[in-house]
Every structure is written in C-alpha cells, then in structure tokens.
Amino acid sequence: MSGIGEVLKAVGDFGLFQKWLVLLTLFPCLGVAFHQFCQLFMVPHVPHHCNTSWIRAVGPNLTEEEQLNLTLPRDADGAYEQCSMYSPVDRDLVSIVVYGLNSTEKCSSGWVYPSAQPPSLLTEFDLVCDRKNLNNISQSIYMLGLLLGSIIFGPLSDRIGRRPVILISVVLQGLFGVGIAFVPHFYVYMAFRCVVGASVSGITMTILALATEWVGVSSRPKAVLISHCCFGFGQMFLAGLSYGIRNWRLLEIAGSAPIFAFFFYIRVLPESARWLVTKGRIEEAKKVLQKAASTNKRTIPPGLLEQLKPETQNKSGSTLDLFRKKHLQKVTLIMSCAW
C-alpha cells in the first residue's frame, strides 16, 4: 500500500487548506457557466426582411414603406414575408406600380435589420431563414468540443498531472474565448467554440478531480455542491452581463478575459498528492502534504510519511468495465440519460 489514504486523514478532511483549494477552483467555474450558455443571449429574435434595394435604381425617391410594399409579398396575417421577396425585374417604376410583381424568390441580396439593433450573431452572420439552422449546428459543434475535451484532457491529466492540464485548459479558454470576439466568419466562430468547449471539459473534469483527491470522503459532497452553486452564480452573472452589454463581441470579451486572472494564483494551486504518489514522485508528494498539514495546523507523524511508496501498476481498465458490474451499469445509464 502507498499509505496515501492514511496520510491524507492525518492532514485533515476539510481543513483550511482544502477550503482554500475549493475557493481557488470556484473562479474558473464562472467562466464555464458563461461559455455554456452565452450563445443564447447572442442570438436574440430580431425582425428582418429581404434586402430589396434593387428597386432604388428605378425609384430613388421611394419611401421605405413604398419600397417594401412593392417588393415584398405578405403572409396570411398581412405582415411582410421575412424570407422571400418579389423577383427583381427590368422595368420602369410606373410599370411596377401599375402592374405589380408576381413571381417570388428567396432573399438573394441579404437581409435588412432595424438600424437601432445592437450587433448580434444573428444580424452579423445572417442566422435567419435558410441559415437559421447554423445556430443549432454551432451549439452541436460546441458539444462536440466538450466530448473531445473529455477524451483528450481526462487521460492527459492522468499522464502529466492535474495542474498542467488546468493551466492548458485555462490558456485555451482565454485565448479562443477572446478570439471569438474577432472572428470574421461564422465557420471560424464555430471552430473557436469547439476549442472553448474542449477547454471547458478540461477545466471542469480536472478541477473536480483535484478537489476530490484532496478533500476527505465525508466532505466531498459539500465541496462538489459548492462548485455547482458557483456554476449557478455564473449563470446569474451571465444574465446580468448580457443585459448590460448588448454588443455580442464586447460581451464575449467581458465574459472570457477574466479567466486570465487565474494565472495570478495558478502557482499557489497544489498538485494532487495522490497523483504524485501514483507516479512515484514521493518527495514532491511529501512536500505538498507537509504544506497542507501546516496550513491545517496539523502534524503528520514522521513514520506515516515514510510509508509512502509508489503504487504498483494495476491492469489498465477500459470503457467496457462500466458495464461489467450491475451497479456501474446503473450509474452509467443514469448519467448518460441525464446528459
């Protein structure tokens, strides 16, 4: 046995050290909540209609209402159609007014939105009519990023440690989150969102692993609950932020840039002592454990530290192990349905 469990009990289940650790891990959760739901506030419903400025060539003095009345068909309720227009014709204005236009087509020259409308994803990238599904596709791409992040950062944190993966994920989330505010095309936006989604998985999984590996079993539900509450506060923060900042690019910067503040205390974030012991880095584990005990005002018996030994390599598991035992089957199915 490595003796790490007994040493952690001597350090304390949920002392000042663990409380500070949980507090440090809460800040990134605010950014996770922002990126999870920010697109909902960036694609508001905006009235729109086809751009029919072609008629200005033959009727430059038409009022806006006259232009729309001549070039846009109406729906059953008498409102202007939002996704279709009368086909442009090579006729003079008098002929158009007298005989009208009959054939219709889809918007071929873009759309027109209210001039007072702040810039949004919908108005800037024309996420309306035939392009409306791009909004849902981009959310699916973000979820794909979450999946890729789980596949990549989970094993990576077991390989190189919790702290490095948290740092990598924070860098990716900050750089690509702020970078989203400067994208020129919607397809670039989707690619950046995919990377942000991967970083979100990296942060949430690794921070949770780091916290639970330091906090005692009896206090882990408390630590996880605090983290989830912070996620809820992040959602409230997003609602207030989006209410005050209507420009979607500025909103993205305001929600993404604060994650860089994490670098000011990343150096005080400890590595997992359990992971260090697993990797055979016993001396580093002893230093971190002694620091934790000192912060908690506890003393680790010297003989207990000497029991720390590298764990023997067990047979590696696989995804199929989740379905080999009834209890794990039940938990796996419930989690899958919940997600």
DOKELUM-885517 format. One record per atom (N, C-alpha, C): residue in three letters; x, y negated, z. Coordinates in pm, whole numbers, padded with zeros to 5 digits, always signed. Layout:
! DOKELUM-885517
ALAXYZ/...
//
This chain:
! DOKELUM-885517
MET+00083+00121+00000/MET+00000+00000+00000/MET+00086-00125+00000/SER+00034-00229-00059/SER+00110-00354-00063/SER+00098-00432+00065/GLY-00011-00408+00144/GLY-00030-00482+00268/GLY-00082-00622+00247/ILE-00116-00661+00124/ILE-00160-00798+00098/ILE-00292-00827+00166/GLY-00379-00726+00177/GLY-00509-00748+00242/GLY-00492-00784+00387/GLU-00404-00714+00457/GLU-00381-00742+00599/GLU-00316-00878+00620/VAL-00224-00915+00528/VAL-00158-01045+00540/VAL-00259-01158+00519/LEU-00348-01142+00422/LEU-00449-01245+00397/LEU-00544-01261+00515/LYS-00572-01151+00583/LYS-00655-01160+00704/LYS-00583-01241+00811/ALA-00451-01221+00821/ALA-00374-01298+00919/ALA-00369-01445+00882/VAL-00367-01475+00752/VAL-00367-01615+00706/VAL-00497-01684+00742/GLY-00608-01608+00737/GLY-00740-01666+00764/GLY-00830-01654+00644/ASP-00958-01623+00669/ASP-01053-01602+00559/ASP-01093-01731+00489/PHE-01121-01833+00569/PHE-01169-01958+00509/PHE-01124-02077+00595/GLY-00992-02086+00605/GLY-00935-02196+00683/GLY-00920-02322+00600/LEU-00842-02416+00653/LEU-00823-02545+00586/LEU-00760-02526+00447/PHE-00668-02431+00436/PHE-00603-02406+00308/PHE-00704-02365+00202/GLN-00791-02269+00236/GLN-00892-02223+00140/GLN-00995-02332+00109/LYS-01027-02413+00208/LYS-01124-02520+00185/LYS-01067-02623+00087/TRP-00938-02656+00106/TRP-00873-02748+00011/TRP-00866-02687-00128/LEU-00840-02558-00134/LEU-00833-02490-00262/LEU-00967-02496-00335/VAL-01074-02465-00263/VAL-01207-02471-00323/VAL-01239-02613-00368/LEU-01200-02711-00286/LEU-01225-02851-00321/LEU-01150-02890-00448/LEU-01025-02845-00460/LEU-00946-02875-00580/LEU-01006-02813-00706/THR-01068-02697-00691/THR-01123-02628-00807/THR-01260-02682-00848/LEU-01318-02771-00767/LEU-01451-02822-00800/LEU-01447-02924-00913/PHE-01340-03003-00920/PHE-01334-03112-01018/PHE-01349-03062-01161/PRO-01276-02955-01201/PRO-01295-02907-01338/PRO-01437-02860-01367/CYS-01511-02819-01263/CYS-01649-02773-01285/CYS-01739-02885-01337/LEU-01707-03009-01302/LEU-01785-03122-01353/LEU-01771-03131-01505/GLY-01647-03114-01554/GLY-01624-03118-01698/GLY-01689-03001-01769/VAL-01691-02885-01704/VAL-01755-02767-01762/VAL-01904-02793-01783/ALA-01970-02852-01684/ALA-02113-02884-01695/ALA-02137-02984-01808/PHE-02047-03081-01820/PHE-02062-03181-01927/PHE-02059-03116-02065/HIS-01959-03035-02091/HIS-01944-02976-02223/HIS-02052-02872-02252/GLN-02105-02812-02147/GLN-02207-02711-02167/GLN-02336-02770-02225/PHE-02368-02895-02187/PHE-02499-02950-02224/PHE-02493-03085-02294/CYS-02375-03138-02320/CYS-02366-03274-02372/CYS-02432-03290-02509/GLN-02428-03186-02592/GLN-02483-03200-02727/GLN-02634-03225-02725/LEU-02701-03181-02618/LEU-02845-03206-02607/LEU-02875-03356-02605/PHE-02782-03435-02551/PHE-02803-03579-02541/PHE-02746-03653-02661/MET-02673-03582-02747/MET-02612-03646-02863/MET-02695-03630-02991/VAL-02801-03550-02981/VAL-02887-03528-03098/VAL-03031-03564-03060/PRO-03059-03692-03035/PRO-03196-03732-02999/PRO-03287-03730-03122/HIS-03416-03729-03096/HIS-03510-03738-03209/HIS-03511-03883-03258/VAL-03486-03900-03387/VAL-03480-04033-03447/VAL-03569-04034-03571/PRO-03661-04129-03586/PRO-03740-04137-03710/PRO-03649-04165-03829/HIS-03681-04106-03942/HIS-03595-04122-04059/HIS-03678-04102-04185/HIS-03623-04145-04296/HIS-03685-04120-04426/HIS-03575-04124-04532/CYS-03609-04078-04651/CYS-03511-04071-04759/CYS-03464-04211-04799/ASN-03341-04218-04840/ASN-03286-04342-04892/ASN-03336-04361-05036/THR-03418-04462-05057/THR-03476-04486-05192/THR-03432-04622-05245/SER-03308-04657-05219/SER-03259-04788-05263/SER-03246-04798-05415/TRP-03267-04686-05487/TRP-03258-04690-05633/TRP-03356-04788-05694/ILE-03471-04807-05626/ILE-03574-04894-05683/ILE-03533-05041-05675/ARG-03433-05072-05592/ARG-03386-05211-05580/ARG-03327-05262-05712/ALA-03284-05170-05797/ALA-03227-05212-05925/ALA-03331-05277-06014/VAL-03459-05234-06002/VAL-03566-05292-06084/VAL-03656-05384-06003/GLY-03646-05376-05870/GLY-03729-05463-05785/GLY-03650-05516-05668/PRO-03554-05606-05693/PRO-03468-05655-05584/PRO-03541-05738-05479/ASN-03659-05787-05511/ASN-03732-05873-05417/ASN-03841-05800-05340/LEU-03846-05669-05353/LEU-03946-05592-05280/LEU-03920-05598-05129/THR-04028-05605-05052/THR-04013-05592-04908/THR-03989-05446-04874/GLU-03945-05420-04751/GLU-03918-05281-04712/GLU-04044-05198-04719/GLU-04156-05253-04674/GLU-04282-05179-04676/GLU-04325-05148-04819/GLU-04309-05243-04910/GLU-04344-05221-05050/GLU-04254-05113-05111/GLN-04126-05117-05078/GLN-04033-05016-05130/GLN-04073-04877-05084/LEU-04101-04862-04956/LEU-04138-04731-04902/LEU-04270-04683-04960/ASN-04365-04774-04977/ASN-04497-04737-05029/ASN-04488-04686-05173/LEU-04394-04740-05250/LEU-04379-04700-05390/LEU-04297-04573-05408/THR-04205-04547-05316/THR-04107-04439-05339/THR-04120-04318-05248/LEU-04204-04326-05146/LEU-04218-04213-05054/LEU-04360-04160-05053/PRO-04379-04030-05065/PRO-04512-03971-05050/PRO-04553-03971-04903/ARG-04679-03948-04879/ARG-04729-03944-04742/ARG-04777-03804-04707/ASP-04771-03771-04577/ASP-04818-03640-04533/ASP-04967-03644-04506/ALA-05021-03536-04450/ALA-05165-03526-04426/ALA-05215-03630-04326/ASP-05125-03677-04239/ASP-05164-03777-04139/ASP-05146-03920-04189/GLY-05099-03936-04312/GLY-05081-04068-04368/GLY-04945-04129-04341/ALA-04857-04056-04273/ALA-04722-04107-04244/ALA-04630-04073-04360/TYR-04523-04150-04374/TYR-04427-04124-04481/TYR-04356-03990-04456/GLU-04338-03915-04565/GLU-04263-03790-04556/GLU-04118-03820-04518/GLN-04062-03737-04430/GLN-03925-03760-04384/GLN-03820-03688-04468/CYS-03862-03585-04542/CYS-03764-03503-04612/CYS-03788-03495-04763/SER-03874-03577-04815/SER-03896-03577-04960/SER-03921-03720-05007/MET-03903-03740-05137/MET-03919-03872-05198/MET-03968-03853-05342/TYR-04021-03961-05399/TYR-04055-03956-05541/TYR-03927-03959-05623/SER-03926-03880-05727/SER-03806-03874-05812/SER-03782-04007-05881/PRO-03658-04056-05880/PRO-03626-04182-05949/PRO-03659-04172-06099/VAL-03706-04284-06155/VAL-03742-04289-06298/VAL-03676-04410-06363/ASP-03660-04401-06493/ASP-03601-04511-06569/ASP-03713-04595-06630/ARG-03785-04667-06542/ARG-03896-04752-06585/ARG-03888-04885-06513/ASP-03961-04985-06566/ASP-03960-05116-06502/ASP-04056-05116-06384/LEU-04044-05219-06300/LEU-04121-05227-06177/LEU-04271-05233-06202/VAL-04311-05308-06303/VAL-04455-05321-06332/VAL-04515-05185-06364/SER-04447-05108-06445/SER-04495-04975-06481/SER-04506-04884-06358/ILE-04409-04896-06270/ILE-04410-04813-06149/ILE-04528-04852-06060/VAL-04553-04984-06047/VAL-04662-05031-05963/VAL-04797-04990-06021/VAL-04812-05001-06152/VAL-04941-04972-06217/VAL-04970-04822-06220/TYR-04874-04743-06263/TYR-04897-04600-06283/TYR-04849-04513-06167/GLY-04765-04569-06081/GLY-04715-04493-05968/GLY-04616-04385-06008/LEU-04573-04309-05909/LEU-04479-04198-05930/LEU-04544-04069-05883/ASN-04518-03960-05951/ASN-04588-03835-05919/ASN-04494-03723-05873/SER-04388-03696-05946/SER-04300-03584-05910/SER-04216-03620-05788/THR-04196-03520-05703/THR-04118-03541-05580/THR-03995-03451-05579/GLU-03901-03484-05497/GLU-03780-03404-05479/GLU-03727-03426-05338/LYS-03629-03344-05300/LYS-03566-03361-05169/LYS-03479-03487-05170/CYS-03448-03535-05052/CYS-03366-03656-05040/CYS-03230-03631-05107/SER-03201-03708-05208/SER-03078-03689-05285/SER-02971-03793-05254/SER-03008-03900-05186/SER-02912-04008-05158/SER-02898-04034-05008/GLY-02926-03934-04929/GLY-02913-03950-04785/GLY-03041-04000-04720/TRP-03029-04043-04595/TRP-03144-04085-04517/TRP-03120-04223-04458/VAL-03229-04285-04417/VAL-03224-04416-04354/VAL-03280-04403-04212/TYR-03210-04462-04116/TYR-03250-04457-03976/TYR-03271-04599-03924/PRO-03341-04615-03813/PRO-03359-04750-03756/PRO-03224-04816-03731/SER-03211-04941-03769/SER-03083-05011-03756/SER-03042-05031-03611/ALA-03139-05036-03521/ALA-03108-05058-03380/ALA-03069-04930-03308/GLN-03073-04817-03377/GLN-03042-04688-03314/GLN-02892-04674-03291/PRO-02849-04648-03165/PRO-02705-04627-03139/PRO-02655-04505-03216/PRO-02527-04501-03252/PRO-02473-04387-03326/PRO-02491-04256-03249/SER-02541-04156-03317/SER-02558-04023-03258/SER-02511-03920-03357/LEU-02497-03795-03311/LEU-02459-03689-03402/LEU-02561-03676-03515/LEU-02688-03693-03483/LEU-02792-03678-03583/LEU-02782-03783-03693/THR-02763-03910-03655/THR-02760-04016-03755/THR-02628-04021-03830/GLU-02517-03985-03762/GLU-02386-03998-03826/GLU-02358-03885-03923/PHE-02409-03765-03892/PHE-02384-03650-03978/PHE-02511-03598-04045/ASP-02619-03676-04039/ASP-02744-03643-04107/ASP-02794-03503-04073/LEU-02813-03477-03943/LEU-02862-03346-03899/LEU-03014-03342-03904/VAL-03069-03364-04022/VAL-03214-03366-04042/VAL-03247-03282-04165/CYS-03376-03250-04176/CYS-03427-03178-04292/CYS-03347-03050-04317/ASP-03289-03036-04435/ASP-03217-02912-04468/ASP-03092-02893-04383/ARG-03040-03000-04325/ARG-02919-02992-04242/ARG-02952-02980-04093/LYS-03080-02967-04062/LYS-03122-02962-03922/LYS-03065-02841-03850/ASN-03051-02729-03922/ASN-03001-02607-03859/ASN-02856-02617-03816/LEU-02782-02713-03870/LEU-02642-02729-03830/LEU-02628-02757-03681/ASN-02729-02821-03624/ASN-02726-02849-03480/ASN-02726-02718-03401/ASN-02815-02626-03438/ASN-02821-02496-03370/ASN-02697-02412-03400/ILE-02648-02422-03523/ILE-02528-02346-03559/ILE-02408-02392-03476/SER-02397-02523-03455/SER-02284-02574-03378/SER-02291-02526-03233/GLN-02412-02513-03178/GLN-02425-02459-03043/GLN-02383-02312-03040/SER-02417-02239-03146/SER-02375-02099-03154/SER-02224-02088-03166/ILE-02162-02181-03239/ILE-02016-02183-03251/ILE-01953-02209-03115/TYR-02014-02297-03037/TYR-01965-02324-02901/TYR-01972-02197-02816/MET-02085-02124-02827/MET-02098-02000-02752/MET-01997-01896-02800/LEU-01965-01897-02929/LEU-01860-01809-02980/LEU-01727-01843-02914/GLY-01702-01974-02893/GLY-01581-02016-02823/GLY-01578-01962-02681/LEU-01693-01961-02614/LEU-01699-01904-02479/LEU-01660-01756-02481/LEU-01710-01685-02582/LEU-01677-01542-02594/LEU-01528-01523-02620/LEU-01473-01600-02713/LEU-01331-01588-02745/LEU-01245-01624-02623/GLY-01287-01728-02550/GLY-01213-01767-02430/GLY-01211-01655-02326/SER-01323-01585-02313/SER-01329-01474-02218/SER-01234-01362-02259/ILE-01233-01335-02389/ILE-01148-01226-02439/ILE-01000-01262-02428/ILE-00968-01390-02450/ILE-00827-01432-02454/ILE-00774-01463-02315/PHE-00844-01550-02241/PHE-00788-01603-02117/PHE-00800-01508-01999/GLY-00897-01414-02004/GLY-00907-01316-01895/GLY-00781-01231-01886/PRO-00747-01157-01992/PRO-00623-01077-01988/PRO-00497-01163-01973/LEU-00501-01285-02031/LEU-00382-01371-02022/LEU-00355-01412-01878/SER-00460-01438-01801/SER-00439-01476-01660/SER-00383-01360-01580/ASP-00416-01237-01618/ASP-00357-01121-01552/ASP-00212-01103-01592/ARG-00177-01154-01708/ARG-00041-01134-01759/ARG+00056-01242-01711/ILE+00017-01370-01721/ILE+00110-01478-01688/ILE+00074-01555-01561/GLY-00042-01524-01503/GLY-00078-01590-01378/GLY-00199-01681-01391/ARG-00257-01715-01274/ARG-00378-01798-01272/ARG-00346-01944-01303/ARG-00244-01997-01238/ARG-00210-02139-01256/ARG-00177-02175-01401/PRO-00092-02100-01470/PRO-00062-02135-01609/PRO-00185-02135-01699/VAL-00274-02037-01679/VAL-00394-02031-01763/VAL-00487-02148-01734/ILE-00499-02184-01607/ILE-00581-02301-01572/ILE-00524-02425-01639/LEU-00391-02439-01634/LEU-00326-02556-01695/LEU-00348-02558-01846/ILE-00330-02443-01912/ILE-00352-02435-02057/ILE-00495-02471-02092/SER-00589-02419-02016/SER-00731-02445-02043/SER-00765-02591-02024/VAL-00709-02653-01920/VAL-00734-02795-01895/VAL-00678-02880-02008/VAL-00557-02847-02055/VAL-00497-02921-02166/VAL-00584-02910-02291/LEU-00628-02789-02323/LEU-00712-02769-02441/LEU-00844-02844-02429/GLN-00905-02836-02312/GLN-01034-02903-02294/GLN-01019-03054-02304/GLY-00913-03108-02246/GLY-00892-03253-02252/GLY-00861-03301-02393/LEU-00766-03234-02460/LEU-00724-03277-02594/LEU-00835-03263-02696/PHE-00897-03146-02701/PHE-01000-03123-02801/PHE-01132-03190-02764/GLY-01157-03208-02633/GLY-01277-03281-02591/GLY-01272-03426-02634/VAL-01158-03491-02609/VAL-01140-03629-02653/VAL-01131-03633-02806/GLY-01066-03533-02865/GLY-01053-03529-03011/GLY-01186-03523-03082/ILE-01287-03464-03019/ILE-01420-03457-03080/ILE-01472-03596-03112/ALA-01437-03694-03029/ALA-01487-03830-03050/ALA-01431-03895-03176/PHE-01331-03834-03237/PHE-01268-03895-03355/PHE-01281-03809-03481/VAL-01365-03706-03475/VAL-01377-03617-03592/VAL-01447-03690-03706/PRO-01401-03668-03832/PRO-01464-03735-03947/PRO-01577-03654-04008/HIS-01579-03521-03983/HIS-01678-03435-04046/HIS-01740-03343-03941/PHE-01863-03301-03968/PHE-01933-03218-03870/PHE-01871-03080-03859/TYR-01811-03028-03966/TYR-01748-02897-03958/TYR-01622-02903-03871/VAL-01554-03015-03871/VAL-01440-03033-03780/VAL-01492-03040-03636/TYR-01605-03107-03619/TYR-01669-03114-03487/TYR-01698-02974-03434/MET-01752-02886-03518/MET-01784-02751-03474/MET-01658-02673-03437/ALA-01551-02692-03514/ALA-01425-02623-03484/ALA-01370-02668-03348/PHE-01374-02798-03322/PHE-01326-02851-03195/PHE-01414-02801-03079/ARG-01544-02795-03102/ARG-01634-02745-02998/ARG-01604-02599-02965/CYS-01565-02522-03065/CYS-01529-02382-03041/CYS-01409-02373-02947/VAL-01308-02457-02969/VAL-01190-02457-02882/VAL-01228-02502-02741/VAL-01313-02604-02732/VAL-01358-02650-02600/VAL-01434-02539-02528/GLY-01517-02465-02601/GLY-01588-02353-02540/GLY-01493-02248-02486/ALA-01387-02220-02561/ALA-01286-02123-02514/ALA-01219-02173-02387/SER-01189-02304-02382/SER-01124-02361-02263/SER-01218-02357-02142/VAL-01347-02375-02166/VAL-01445-02367-02057/VAL-01443-02229-01994/SER-01438-02124-02077/SER-01429-01988-02024/SER-01300-01969-01946/GLY-01190-02022-02001/GLY-01063-02009-01932/GLY-01063-02073-01795/ILE-01124-02190-01785/ILE-01129-02261-01657/ILE-01220-02190-01558/THR-01342-02158-01599/THR-01438-02101-01506/THR-01394-01964-01454/MET-01347-01878-01544/MET-01306-01743-01501/MET-01184-01747-01411/THR-01084-01824-01452/THR-00957-01822-01380/THR-00967-01892-01245/ILE-01040-02003-01243/ILE-01057-02073-01115/ILE-01136-01986-01017/LEU-01238-01918-01067/LEU-01314-01829-00981/LEU-01227-01716-00927/ALA-01143-01660-01014/ALA-01053-01553-00971/ALA-00954-01604-00867/LEU-00898-01722-00890/LEU-00800-01779-00796/LEU-00863-01802-00659/ALA-00984-01859-00660/ALA-01050-01890-00532/ALA-01086-01763-00456/THR-01144-01665-00526/THR-01187-01543-00456/THR-01069-01460-00409/GLU-00953-01472-00474/GLU-00836-01396-00430/GLU-00771-01459-00307/TRP-00805-01582-00275/TRP-00754-01645-00154/TRP-00857-01643-00040/VAL-00985-01651-00075/VAL-01090-01658+00027/VAL-01127-01518+00072/GLY-01151-01503+00201/GLY-01188-01373+00256/GLY-01323-01326+00204/VAL-01345-01196+00214/VAL-01468-01137+00159/VAL-01592-01199+00220/SER-01593-01221+00348/SER-01712-01274+00415/SER-01745-01417+00372/SER-01647-01492+00324/SER-01669-01632+00287/SER-01677-01653+00136/ARG-01659-01548+00057/ARG-01663-01566-00088/ARG-01797-01615-00140/PRO-01910-01561-00091/PRO-02039-01615-00138/PRO-02051-01765-00115/LYS-01998-01811-00001/LYS-02004-01954+00030/LYS-01922-02035-00070/ALA-01802-01986-00101/ALA-01715-02057-00195/ALA-01777-02062-00335/VAL-01835-01949-00379/VAL-01897-01944-00512/VAL-02019-02036-00517/LEU-02097-02037-00408/LEU-02216-02123-00403/LEU-02177-02271-00412/ILE-02069-02308-00343/ILE-02022-02447-00351/ILE-01984-02482-00493/SER-01917-02389-00562/SER-01879-02412-00702/SER-02001-02430-00790/HIS-02103-02348-00770/HIS-02225-02359-00851/HIS-02299-02489-00821/CYS-02296-02534-00697/CYS-02358-02662-00663/CYS-02288-02777-00736/CYS-02156-02766-00745/CYS-02080-02869-00816/CYS-02116-02869-00964/PHE-02145-02751-01019/PHE-02190-02743-01158/PHE-02323-02818-01174/GLY-02411-02806-01076/GLY-02536-02881-01079/GLY-02514-03030-01070/PHE-02420-03072-00987/PHE-02386-03215-00978/PHE-02331-03264-01112/GLY-02255-03177-01181/GLY-02203-03214-01312/GLY-02315-03238-01412/GLN-02422-03161-01404/GLN-02536-03182-01492/GLN-02605-03316-01462/MET-02616-03348-01334/MET-02676-03478-01298/MET-02586-03593-01344/PHE-02455-03573-01331/PHE-02359-03673-01378/PHE-02373-03693-01528/LEU-02391-03585-01603/LEU-02410-03593-01748/LEU-02535-03673-01782/ALA-02644-03648-01710/ALA-02769-03719-01737/ALA-02752-03869-01716/GLY-02688-03906-01606/GLY-02666-04048-01579/GLY-02571-04111-01679/LEU-02467-04036-01716/LEU-02368-04088-01810/LEU-02430-04109-01948/SER-02510-04014-01992/SER-02573-04026-02124/SER-02678-04135-02127/TYR-02738-04164-02012/TYR-02835-04275-02006/TYR-02765-04409-02022/GLY-02645-04420-01965/GLY-02574-04548-01971/GLY-02492-04566-02097/ILE-02448-04454-02158/ILE-02364-04460-02279/ILE-02440-04392-02392/ARG-02495-04470-02484/ARG-02578-04414-02592/ARG-02496-04379-02717/ASN-02377-04436-02729/ASN-02290-04403-02843/ASN-02226-04266-02817/TRP-02251-04169-02905/TRP-02208-04033-02877/TRP-02056-04018-02869/ARG-01983-04098-02945/ARG-01836-04086-02941/ARG-01782-04139-02807/LEU-01835-04249-02760/LEU-01793-04303-02630/LEU-01834-04209-02517/LEU-01951-04147-02532/LEU-01997-04052-02431/LEU-01903-03932-02423/GLU-01857-03885-02537/GLU-01765-03771-02541/GLU-01632-03807-02474/ILE-01583-03925-02498/ILE-01458-03969-02434/ILE-01477-03981-02283/ALA-01588-04043-02242/ALA-01614-04063-02100/ALA-01629-03931-02025/GLY-01681-03829-02093/GLY-01700-03700-02026/GLY-01579-03609-02033/SER-01491-03633-02130/SER-01376-03543-02150/SER-01247-03595-02088/ALA-01225-03725-02094/ALA-01097-03782-02048/ALA-01069-03759-01900/PRO-01170-03762-01810/PRO-01139-03745-01666/PRO-01070-03614-01631/ILE-01079-03512-01717/ILE-01015-03385-01686/ILE-00863-03400-01675/PHE-00808-03505-01740/PHE-00663-03525-01733/PHE-00619-03563-01591/ALA-00711-03610-01508/ALA-00678-03640-01369/ALA-00636-03514-01294/PHE-00677-03398-01347/PHE-00641-03271-01285/PHE-00490-03252-01279/PHE-00417-03315-01373/PHE-00272-03299-01375/PHE-00205-03362-01253/PHE-00272-03455-01188/PHE-00211-03521-01073/PHE-00204-03429-00952/TYR-00285-03323-00951/TYR-00275-03232-00838/TYR-00258-03086-00881/ILE-00225-03063-01008/ILE-00203-02926-01052/ILE-00082-02865-00981/ARG+00014-02951-00941/ARG+00135-02899-00876/ARG+00106-02848-00736/VAL-00001-02898-00674/VAL-00034-02851-00539/VAL-00130-02732-00544/LEU-00174-02694-00663/LEU-00262-02579-00675/LEU-00178-02452-00662/PRO-00206-02366-00566/PRO-00121-02249-00543/PRO-00151-02137-00641/GLU-00052-02054-00662/GLU-00074-01932-00740/GLU-00138-01829-00649/SER-00202-01732-00707/SER-00265-01626-00629/SER-00157-01535-00568/ALA-00159-01525-00435/ALA-00062-01438-00368/ALA-00085-01292-00407/ARG-00210-01255-00424/ARG-00241-01118-00464/ARG-00182-01087-00602/TRP-00193-01184-00695/TRP-00137-01163-00829/TRP+00015-01155-00822/LEU+00078-01239-00740/LEU+00224-01237-00728/LEU+00272-01102-00677/VAL+00201-01047-00579/VAL+00240-00916-00526/VAL+00222-00809-00633/THR+00112-00819-00708/THR+00085-00722-00815/THR+00199-00720-00917/LYS+00256-00837-00944/LYS+00363-00849-01042/LYS+00502-00828-00982/GLY+00507-00795-00855/GLY+00636-00768-00792/GLY+00714-00891-00751/ARG+00652-01008-00753/ARG+00720-01133-00714/ARG+00696-01156-00565/ILE+00756-01069-00486/ILE+00729-01063-00343/ILE+00775-01190-00270/GLU+00895-01239-00301/GLU+00947-01356-00231/GLU+00859-01479-00256/GLU+00814-01496-00379/GLU+00723-01608-00409/GLU+00592-01592-00333/ALA+00543-01469-00325/ALA+00418-01444-00251/ALA+00435-01477-00103/LYS+00551-01442-00046/LYS+00575-01472+00095/LYS+00574-01623+00121/LYS+00637-01699+00031/LYS+00642-01844+00049/LYS+00501-01906+00044/VAL+00421-01860-00051/VAL+00286-01914-00064/VAL+00201-01874+00056/LEU+00216-01752+00102/LEU+00139-01704+00218/LEU+00178-01779+00345/GLN+00307-01804+00363/GLN+00352-01878+00480/GLN+00302-02023+00477/LYS+00298-02081+00358/LYS+00245-02217+00344/LYS+00097-02220+00379/ALA+00023-02119+00331/ALA-00121-02112+00361/ALA-00144-02093+00510/ALA-00064-02007+00572/ALA-00079-01984+00716/ALA-00047-02110+00794/SER+00056-02184+00752/SER+00092-02307+00819/SER-00020-02410+00809/THR-00082-02420+00691/THR-00193-02514+00672/THR-00311-02475+00760/ASN-00334-02346+00775/ASN-00445-02298+00858/ASN-00409-02292+01007/LYS-00283-02332+01038/LYS-00234-02327+01176/LYS-00241-02185+01232/ARG-00201-02092+01148/ARG-00196-01951+01187/ARG-00053-01901+01173/THR-00022-01791+01237/THR+00112-01732+01230/THR+00101-01590+01177/ILE+00182-01561+01077/ILE+00185-01425+01022/ILE+00296-01347+01092/PRO+00264-01234+01152/PRO+00370-01152+01216/PRO+00477-01116+01114/PRO+00604-01136+01147/PRO+00713-01107+01052/PRO+00707-00967+00997/GLY+00671-00872+01079/GLY+00665-00734+01033/GLY+00558-00712+00927/LEU+00453-00794+00933/LEU+00345-00779+00836/LEU+00391-00823+00698/LEU+00471-00930+00693/LEU+00522-00977+00564/LEU+00615-00874+00501/GLU+00687-00799+00587/GLU+00781-00702+00534/GLU+00710-00582+00471/GLN+00578-00570+00498/GLN+00503-00460+00439/GLN+00468-00486+00292/LEU+00486-00610+00249/LEU+00451-00643+00111/LEU+00544-00571+00016/LYS+00486-00493-00071/LYS+00561-00420-00172/LYS+00485-00425-00304/PRO+00558-00420-00415/PRO+00488-00419-00546/PRO+00392-00302-00555/GLU+00273-00329-00607/GLU+00174-00224-00621/GLU+00214-00129-00733/THR+00185-00003-00712/THR+00213+00095-00817/THR+00117+00074-00933/GLN+00166+00093-01053/GLN+00084+00072-01173/GLN-00020+00182-01185/ASN-00146+00143-01180/ASN-00254+00238-01198/ASN-00291+00248-01345/LYS-00365+00350-01377/LYS-00411+00368-01514/LYS-00500+00250-01553/SER-00470+00188-01666/SER-00548+00071-01709/SER-00690+00113-01745/GLY-00785+00024-01714/GLY-00925+00053-01742/GLY-00965+00005-01881/SER-01091+00027-01913/SER-01144-00017-02040/SER-01288-00063-02020/THR-01346-00119-02124/THR-01483-00167-02116/THR-01580-00052-02089/LEU-01547+00066-02133/LEU-01635+00182-02113/LEU-01650+00217-01965/ASP-01553+00176-01882/ASP-01562+00204-01739/ASP-01684+00137-01676/LEU-01733+00030-01738/LEU-01851-00041-01686/LEU-01977+00044-01696/PHE-01974+00149-01777/PHE-02094+00230-01800/PHE-02078+00374-01750/ARG-01969+00401-01679/ARG-01945+00539-01634/ARG-02007+00566-01496/LYS-02033+00459-01420/LYS-02096+00474-01290/LYS-02229+00401-01290/LYS-02327+00460-01221/LYS-02464+00405-01225/LYS-02470+00263-01171/HIS-02397+00239-01062/HIS-02401+00104-01003/HIS-02345+00001-01100/LEU-02231+00033-01162/LEU-02171-00059-01258/LEU-02259-00075-01382/GLN-02326+00032-01424/GLN-02420+00023-01535/GLN-02530-00078-01505/LYS-02585-00066-01385/LYS-02694-00153-01344/LYS-02651-00298-01341/VAL-02535-00324-01278/VAL-02485-00462-01268/VAL-02453-00518-01407/THR-02390-00437-01492/THR-02354-00482-01627/THR-02477-00519-01709/LEU-02581-00435-01702/LEU-02704-00461-01778/LEU-02775-00586-01727/ILE-02777-00604-01597/ILE-02842-00722-01540/ILE-02768-00848-01581/MET-02635-00845-01573/MET-02556-00962-01613/MET-02572-00991-01762/SER-02578-00885-01842/SER-02594-00906-01987/SER-02727-00971-02018/CYS-02833-00923-01953/CYS-02966-00982-01976/CYS-02971-01125-01926/ALA-02906-01153-01811/ALA-02905-01288-01756/ALA-02836-01387-01850/TRP-02727-01341-01912/TRP-02655-01430-02006/TRP-02728-01438-02138/
//
